[in-house]
Amino acid sequence: MPEETELRTVFLTQVKTRLSQRQKSLNWLADFSGVNRGYLSQIFRSQKTPTINIVARLAIALECEPWELLKD
């Protein structure tokens, strides 16, 4: 079972990769997912841990399944 820090790294890598592939910004992700930009920024700085609902909202915005954001 992956450790929390590993899972967080995988999640952030997946989100960043998908944003880059779509040539979208963190602001776009915040707007499109409805997640507060400040909260997203805290997630990206490892100050907050996203809830399952946030993972689901980001997955919808990034056009993937939530589990895909957690898979290496």
N, C-alpha and C positions, 0 to 999 in steps of 0.2 A: 504494500500500500504506500503510495507516495506521501511524503511529508508535506505539511502545509506550505512551506516555502517553495518546494518543488512545484506544487499545484498552482500556486500564485504565479510563479515564473512562467509556467506553461500557459496559463490563462492570459497573462499580459502579452506574451509573445504572440499568441494566436490573435488577440484583438489588434495588436499593432500591425501584424502581418496582413490581416484582412483589411484594415484601414489603408495601409500602403498600397495594396493591390487595387483598391478602388479609388486611390488618390483622394482620400477623404481625410478630414482633420478631426481632432478631438471635439472641436466646436460642432462640426456636422453630426458627430456621433451623439453628442449631448442633445442637440436639437431633434434629431430623428428618433432617438430612443426615448426622449422625455426624461432622461436622467440629468440631474443638475450638473453643470460643468464643474463646479467646485468639488462636488462629490466624486465625479470621475477623476479629477485631478488627484484627489486624495487616494483613490484606488491605485492610480498609476505610480504614486509615490510610496505605496505600501503603508499608508497611514490608516486606511480603511479596508475592510474585507467586504466584497460584494455579497449581497444576499442572493438566494436562488432567483428571486424575482428580478433582480437587476441583471443577473446573467442571462435570463430569458429575454429581457427587453433588449439587451445588447445583441443577442443572437438574432432576434427579429430584424433589428436595424442592419446587421451584417449579413443577412440572408443565409443563415445556417442554423443548425440545431444547437441547442444549448450545450449538449455533451461534446460537440465538436470544439468548443472553446476550452474544454478541459482535457483534451486528448493530445498527447505529444506526437 
